[in-house]
Amino acid sequence: MTVPARLLLADQGEAVGLTAFLARLLRYDRAASVRLQAVRAGQGVVLAVFGRLPLGGTGVLAVRSARLGDEAPEFDRTVSAGQLLDGVDEQAGTLALPAAVTGPAWAGLLPPRTGWQRVTETAAVEVMPELTSAIGEFKRRSAEVPEHHRTRTVLDGLADEIWSRPLTATPELPLRAAHASYVIGFLSPGAPVAVHRSGSWLRLSTPAGSVALRTAAAPGAGLGLSPLR
């Protein structure tokens, strides 16, 4: 089936949410690409937008889902995040699809579609104090690095040291996942938080969206075409 140049979103709220997600992603990587997958779910079609947050030396995948109009086709395409953002019309509730681009390496290795098992549940209120403390620690310690030594490599090393620590509320999950969920706008006060595992992948989910990361390199593990929500 031919993919139309412009897609109808289910409502204006989906357009507003997608705009916010892409804008936040571009703050961390102005040249970001996103992988789009539209799949049929029940009687409708859901668009999953996968983007990578480069937090420290290790990236985290953030996934935002948006419901499409009933007539939308299924498709899979990697595009420029900036061009996709430009194509969102919040008033009309539509999305103009940019031309496909050659995807980055991460876009070829997505979290699995099935096999997720619930690890634990908690609430954002249990996570936020520790996360806020870690953010403050990173700012303080990075400011203490002499300016002539404050390179990207040094700052990434500091970030990796802090964000690799396990969360007290969910020890299976590193702080990196909570930080990614927070900066992309998924982790808000009062939100329920669920942690799932599938093979070498961990996923933190809130009602606003999910972030996923690999805990070990397993050849061939994690290939999938599933929106995470």
N, C-alpha and C positions, 0 to 999 in steps of 0.2 A: 504494500500500500504506500502511496506517495505521502510524504509528510508535508503538510501545508506550511507555508512561510509564517503564518500567524496562527497561534493556538488560543482558544477560548478557555480561560480559567473558570472554575466553578463559581467564584464570586470575587468581589473586590478585596475581601479579606485575604484571600490567597495571594493576590497581587501585592498587597502591602507587606505581607510576611516574607514573600520572596525578595522584594526590594530590600528589606532590612537585612536579610541573610547575605545577599550578594554584596551590599555596601560594607558590611562588617568584614567579610572575607577579603575584599579588596584593600582594606586598611592594612592588612598584613602582607599582602602580595599584590601589587598593582598589575602584575602580568599574569594573574591567576587564570587557570583554566578550570572548567567544571565538567564533569561527566553527567549527562542527562540520560535517564532511563524512564520511559513511559511504559507502564505495565498495567494490564487489566486486573482490577481488584474488585471482586463482587460484580456489581452491575456498572461500575464506573472505571475510569482510568486515572491512575495516580502517577504523577511525575516526581521522581526522586532526583534531587540535585546533590551530587557528591563534590565536595571541595576539600582541599588540604590546607590545614593551618600549620605553618612552619614555626612551631614553638620550640625554640632551642634547636639542637641538632637533630631532633626526631619529630616527624610530623604526625598529626592526628587528623583523621578523616571526619568531617562534619557532614551530616546528611539532613537536608530539609525537604519535606514532602509537600506537594501541592496538588490538590484535586483539579483535574481538567474537565472540560465539558464532555458530555456523553458521546459525542461523535469523534473525539480525538483518537488517533491511531496509536499503536504501540511503536516505539522506536528507541534507538540507542545512539547517542551522538556526544562527542566531546567538543566543547565550544569555548570561546573566550568569555570569562566571567564579566568583564567590562562591557562587551558587546551585548551580552544577555541582559545585563542590568539596563542598558540603554533601550532594550526592546520591551521592557515592562511598561504597560500603560495601566496605571492604577485606576484611572477613571473608567476606562472601558473594560477593565478586567481581562486584558488580553496579553499575550506574550509573543513577540516576534522572534523567530528562531534564527540565530546567526549561522553562517556557514561553518561546517565542521573544520576542526584544526587537528594537527597531529598531537595526540595526547601525551602528557608527561608519563614517566614510568609508573607512578602510583595509580594512574587511571586504569591500568591493565590488571591490577590486583585489588579487587574489592572484597569486602567482607562477604561471607557465605550467605546464601539465600535462606537456608534452613539449618536445623540442627542446634538452634540456640537453646540453652538451658539457663533458667533463672538462678543467679548466684545469691543475690540479696536485694533487699529493698530498704530505702531510708528516705529521708526528706532533705531538701536543700538546706533547711535551717540547721541540720546536723553537720553539714559540709562547709557552709560559708565562713564560720569563724576561722577554721584552719586554713582555708583558701585565702582569706583576706590577710592572715598573718604571713603566709608564704609570699604573696604579692608584695607586701611591705618589706619582707626580707630581701627579695630580689632587688627592689628599688634601692634599698639602703646599701646593700653590698656592691651593687653595680656602680653606685655613686662614689664608693670608696676606692674603686679602681682608678689609679692615676690615668689621666686622659690619654697619655701617649701609649698606654697599655690596653686601653678600652677598645679592643678590636671585636669584630663579630665572633671570632673564634673563642675569645675569652668570655664574652657574654653568653654565647651558646653553651659553653662548658658550665658556667654558673647556673644557667637555666636548667640544664639537664640534671645537675646535682640536686636542685630543689624540686623539680617537677617529677623526678623519678621516685620520690619518697611515697610510701603507701599512705593512703587515706586512713585515718583512724576509724571513721565510721564504716568504711568498706575497704578493709586491708587488701583485698584482691586487686584493687584498682589503684593505679598511681595518681598522684595529684595532677599530673599532666592532663588526664581525661577531664577532671573537674574544671581545671583552668580553661581548657578548650571549650567546654560547654558554656562556661561563664562568658568568655570574651565573644563568642558567636551569638550570645543572647538566648541560649536555651535554659540556663540555670538561673532561675529567679526565686526570690524568697517565697516559701510556702509550696514550691513545686515538689511533687513526689519524684523520687529518683529510683530507677531500677537498674541493676547490673546483670548482664547476661554474658555467658561464655559460649563460644563455639570453636573447638580446636584451639588454635593459637591466638584467636581473636577475643577481645573483650569489648563490650558495648555498654555505654552509659546512656540511658534513655530518660527523657522527660516528655511531658505532653507537647513541648515545642519542637522537639527534634532529637537526634541522636549523634553521639560521637563514637568512633570506633578506633581501636589501635591493636597492633599485633604485639604479643608478649614474647614471641619466639619466632625465629625464621624456620618455617617448615615448607620445604619444596612442594609446590603444587597446592598448598593449603590456602583456603580463603578465596579461591576464584568463585565469583558469584555475580548474579545480576539482580540483586534484591534491594528494593528501597527499605531503609531501616526507619521505623517509626513506632 
